[in-house]
């Protein structure tokens, strides 16, 4: 029995090694940047087992890098399809303003708009020695349908319209994933971001419970403002870390990381 078990263990180990080798052999022709992303993913996957708290911000940074890379690949594919179909090339390079995709149901931009425009806002703020704030709003725990998402989006957008009259550049909001809404507000410091986050939180929770009176629905908000050593990735990662802190502290609250 023991010898059969040892043979079985060796066989499982051999098969696992073959599977792993086969998978990575398939990536041999990938560009260096993509290989580095895969290596970083594997490193963080292991780190999650050992110290999950320390891995959270790094995971958000990796999520940003992967999203940026997907945007580059999407643009490359679009150009290749246009070339193969014989369609005329665009007169200007593709960029944030070519397809600012809006969700018809919520009025929010898609996640790709954030990836393309947040770095530009951060760069502009640094050149002018200004600031920019990021808020991440999410519904706590309970599943949220499209009706509730429309309510969340409406409250966020209404509050941003109020802010818009007091700042030079217009803010924008995107649906980054599922029930998560990210708002980017130029010319807003950390104190102002905290006040705005509190107002949005109060409005969103009130509206959620108006649309679903039988459920006790809550939301949490994380926020951050630009620091001197920030880039777009870290600014967004800190806002998402604030959201995690709020939800781990019991939900239905506002927090900065």
TAGIGI-V784347 format. One record per backbone hydrogen bond with DSSP energy under -1.0 kcal/mol. NH is the residue of the N-H (numbers start at 1). CO is the residue of the C=O. E is the energy in kcal/mol with one decimal. If there is no record, write none. Layout:
nh: (NH:NH)
co: (CO:CO)
e: (E:E)
This chain:
nh: (5:6:7:8:9:10:11:12:13:14:15:16:17:18:19:20:21:22:23:24:25:26:27:28:30:35:36:37:38:39:40:41:42:43:44:45:46:47:48:51:55:59:60:61:62:63:64:65:66:67:68:69:70:71:72:73:74:75:76:77:78:79:80:81:82:83:84:85:87:98:101:103:107:109:110:113:115:116:117:118:121:122:123:124:125:126:127:128:130:133:134:135:136:137:138:140:142:149:150:151:152:153:154:155:156:157:158:159:160:161:162:163:164:166:172:174:175:176:177:180:181:182:183:184:185:187:193:194:195:196:197:198:199:200:201:202:203:204:205:206:207:208:209:210:211:212:215:217:220:221:222:223:224:226:230:235:236:237:238:239:240:241:242:243:244:245:246:247:248:249:250:251:255)
co: (1:2:3:4:5:6:7:8:9:10:11:12:13:14:15:16:17:18:19:20:21:22:24:25:27:31:32:33:34:35:36:37:38:39:40:41:42:43:44:47:51:55:56:57:58:59:60:61:62:63:64:65:66:67:68:69:70:71:72:73:74:75:76:77:78:79:80:81:82:95:99:108:103:173:101:110:111:112:113:114:117:118:119:120:121:122:123:124:125:185:224:183:222:181:220:218:140:145:146:147:148:149:150:151:152:153:154:155:156:157:158:159:160:163:184:182:109:180:180:177:137:174:135:172:133:131:189:190:191:192:193:194:195:196:197:198:199:200:201:202:203:204:205:206:207:208:212:215:138:253:136:255:134:132:227:231:232:233:234:235:236:237:238:239:240:241:242:243:244:245:247:246:221)
e: (-2.4:-2.7:-2.5:-2.6:-2.8:-2.6:-2.4:-2.6:-2.6:-2.6:-2.8:-2.7:-2.5:-2.6:-2.7:-2.6:-3.0:-2.8:-2.4:-2.4:-2.6:-1.4:-1.1:-1.5:-1.8:-2.0:-2.3:-1.7:-2.1:-2.5:-2.4:-2.3:-2.3:-2.2:-2.4:-2.3:-1.8:-2.0:-2.1:-3.2:-1.1:-2.3:-1.9:-2.2:-2.3:-2.6:-2.0:-2.2:-2.8:-2.4:-2.6:-2.3:-2.6:-2.0:-2.0:-2.5:-2.6:-2.1:-2.3:-2.5:-2.4:-2.3:-2.2:-2.6:-2.2:-2.4:-2.8:-2.0:-1.6:-1.3:-2.2:-3.2:-2.7:-2.3:-1.8:-1.1:-1.8:-1.6:-2.0:-2.5:-2.0:-2.5:-2.6:-2.3:-2.4:-2.2:-2.2:-1.8:-3.8:-2.7:-2.5:-2.6:-3.1:-3.3:-2.3:-2.5:-2.4:-2.3:-2.4:-1.5:-2.5:-2.8:-2.4:-2.0:-2.3:-2.8:-2.4:-2.0:-2.2:-2.0:-1.4:-1.5:-2.2:-2.3:-1.9:-2.8:-2.7:-1.2:-1.0:-3.3:-2.9:-2.6:-2.8:-3.0:-2.7:-2.4:-2.6:-2.3:-2.0:-2.5:-2.8:-2.0:-1.9:-2.7:-2.6:-2.2:-2.2:-2.9:-2.4:-1.9:-2.4:-2.8:-2.0:-1.2:-2.1:-1.6:-1.5:-1.3:-2.5:-2.0:-2.4:-1.6:-2.0:-1.9:-1.6:-2.2:-2.2:-2.5:-2.3:-1.5:-2.3:-2.2:-2.2:-1.7:-2.2:-2.5:-2.3:-2.4:-2.6:-1.5:-1.1:-1.9:-2.4)
